[in-house]
Amino acid sequence: METNAKKPTLFSGIKPSGTLTLGSYLGAISNWTRYIDDYNSILCIVDLHTITVRIPPAELRRNSLTQLAYYIACGIDPEKCVLFIQSHVPAHAELAWVLDCYTMFGELSRMTQFKDKSAKNADNINAGLFTYPVLMAADILLYNTDIVPVGDDQRQHVEICRDIATRFNNICGETFRLPTAVLPKVAARVMSLSDPTSKMSKSETGDQSGCIFLTDSKDDIVRKFRRAVTDSEASVYYDEENKKGISNLMSIYSSITGSSFDQIANDFAGKGYGDFKLAVAEAVCDRLMPIQEKANALLSDKAYLEQVYSEGAARASALARRTLDKVYRKVGFVAKPRMGRMPEAGK
Ligand code: TRP
């Protein structure tokens, strides 16, 4: 893709910390595909963020490639966007360091994700977990991003990104464009099927009966929806306060079929929860099965995947380098010598 100066820019990414879930698909990926023709889209597999929580190296490598295949299978056409792996573009880590120096200890301490994650990983509250939002700000700001399509839980991260950018601009002069988070109208926050008060999350350890993975078999999907926790009223209508389980299922169904909540309530009036759960499961299977098939085919073509992420890294590096050079100039670093003029080692 040639980046087109007239189109606004979109940046987003997901951590390859596990298998992609229906939550990431509805909350993020399917939203990216809606924008891909009208935005310079820069989509990332954010592996640097992933190591803030311990993960076996072989698993991280496998997840990253699987995630790339799934991005493409979900309709992210690498011809239409810049698709890359974060660790391949060193400017992300480099800008993150500079931005660390423009981010306050206090504001990072107040981030809800940091508080949650440190409670869950009490034995590994590392500095990366703390500065995580700064690296995310670097991701976004490197590309003069206009919009960041993410799920609801990332809203605070985009807010702090704007705060950091504003502070830098005030101190060093106008440098960064301020990005806006865009959330999908429905299903910005898909909840666990087994506990509709908490997010459907791949990184939760233990019980996974409430989480639909993009790799799940049809049988698993049907079984998980059939067992979804609901309420005792047996009437399908949207009430996020009192009917969290049913409202979550309605959001999923609405996001996939395009039906409004009223329409769904009408269509399932007089029918039991069993019928509705099955209809949701079917809609999800109809959407996911072709994606799985395509992803599996892609995963057996490693050479193609390598070509995609290599081209992505080259394009992303060129764009990111421009911003990083500008930032380095603004903070007062001496311009980098051209590599050709560097003295040879040992002389
Ligand atoms: N923090 C995001 C998440 O957990 C992942 C992420 C990292 C991201 N960098 C980003 C999302 C930049 C959007 C833009 O889902």
Boltz pocket constraint, residues with backbone or C-beta under 6 A from the ligand:
constraints:
  - pocket:
      binder: B
      contacts: [[A, 11], [A, 12], [A, 13], [A, 14], [A, 15], [A, 46], [A, 49], [A, 135], [A, 136], [A, 139], [A, 140], [A, 148], [A, 149], [A, 150], [A, 154], [A, 157]]
      max_distance: 6.0
